[in-house]
């Protein structure tokens, strides 16, 4: 007669499953919510995803199912997905930083006078540089201090849009 399946055996199997993005075992990342084993060998595993709509949820489900299915006495595996709370996610971030506090971004504070605006597109030639120049000019007209940077090769055309007293510095790249 085979020995009875234990939670410890299932947890050991789960320790072989890595989060595909973080590349660490889900057991170390506190992603295992619970393990339930029925007398007939049916195993239910609750797994926390780091975010709702996790793009790797199917991979995690498949890997958990495969790892637990290899155990003697397992008749079926059901994976129930849940999402980490904000507190759980912060605890995970702290763990991944090795206990170090999160780095502060000074201009991300609510009382910062610095604001960062990004103009982006997944396609070239749609006017990102022109929008950037016009946005900067409008903010400057309101009396704001403005800096603008664009890495595009056509950005040199934007210089004509500025009423500059001095020539803008050239990138050395």
Secondary structure, DSSP 4 states (H G I P E B T S, - for coil): -PPPP-HHHHHHHHTTPBPTTT-SBTTTTT-EEEEEE-TTSEEEEEEEESSTT-TTHHHHHHHHHHHHHTSTT--EEEEEEEE--HHHHHHHHHHHTTTPPPPP-GGGSTT-S--------SSSSSSHHHHHHHHHHHHHHTT---------GGGGGGGGGS--SSPPPPP--
